[in-house]
Amino acid sequence: MADDSKPVYLRLREIIAASILDGAFGDGDMLPSVRAFAAAQGANPLTVAKAYQSFQDDGLVLVKRGVGMFVADGATRRLREMERERFMETVWPPVAAQIRRLGLRLDELDKAPV
């Protein structure tokens, strides 16, 4: 679900975050280089660097000079907490309102295709 209204670096950040949360990269794992990730995503390396920098600023990624970027210890847990909070504050309220509006029940939602 790409949101074209978001800046590209935020969309790239979401891809990286999803990769961490989905277990593709765990705490201590090396992330793809800026150039490799840019090539894989068809993005400008400077934009990828900005996305990675935002993870650094949040303490979720560590840079080892001359080696690469690594997921910080505890980053998966912290990222999950941050994403849960964002979901509950910004994503869930309109979804919950739509569920109420349509009169959907929990058992119906549980059977819905994912």
N, C-alpha and C positions, 0 to 999 in steps of 0.2 A: 504494500500500500504506500506508494511514494506520494509525498506531499510536495508538489511542485512549488508551493508558495514558500517553502522553507529554503533558506540558503543551502547551497550545495554542501558546505562543510558540515552543517548540522545533519543532513541526510547521510553523509559519509560516517559521521559519528554514530548515528543510529545503526548503521550496518556493523560497525566495529562492536558497539555495545551488544547487539544481538548475537554476534559471534562469541563474545565472552559469556553472555548469559546462557547460550545454547551449548556451551562446553567446547566449542572449537578451539578456544584459547583459555587456559586456566591460569591461576595465579602462578607467576614465575615463568610462563611461556613467552617465547619471543614472538613479537608481532611481525607481519610482513614489513619490509622496508617501505619507505614513502614511495619510492619509484615503482616497486612491485605492486603495491596496493593501487597506486594511481593508474598503472597500466591495466590492472584487472578490472577497475571500475570505469575506465575511460575518463578519468578526471585529471585535472591539472595537479602536478606534484605540490605546488604551493598551497592548493586548497586542502589536499590530504595532510600536509604538514600542519595546517591550521586546525584540522580536526584532531590530529594527534596531540597538538599543543594543548587543546582544551582538556584532554584526558590527563596530560601532565599537570596542568593547573589544578585539576581536581585530585591529584595524588593517586590516580588510578594506573598510570603508566610511568615507568622509570626508564631513563635513557642511560645506557652504558656506552660512553664515548668510544667510538671505533668498533663497537660490537653490534648495537642495535637497541631496539625498544622492547621492553618487557612488561607484562602485566604485573602490577605491584602485588605484594602479598596482601591478602584481604580485599583486593579490588573487586572480586566477583561478588562478595557479600555486600560491600558498600554500594556497588553499582545496582545490585538487585534492590536494595533499600531505596536508593534514589529513584529508580524506575517505578517501583511500587508507589512511592509518594506522588510522583508525577502523574501516574495513571489514576490514582484516587482523586487527585485534585483537578485534573484537566480532561481526562478521557472518560472516566466513569460517570460523572454527573449527567452529561447529555445521553449516554447510553441508558442509564437507569431511568431517566425521564421518558425516553422512547419506549422502554419496556413497560412502564406504567401506562403510557398513552395507548399502547396496543393491547394491554391487558394480558401480556404473556405471563406464563407460570414457569417456575423453576424447572419442573419436569419437562416442559416443552423446550426450554433452552438446553437442557442436558441432552436431548435427543437431536438437537440441531447439528447439521454438518459443520465440521471445523475447517 
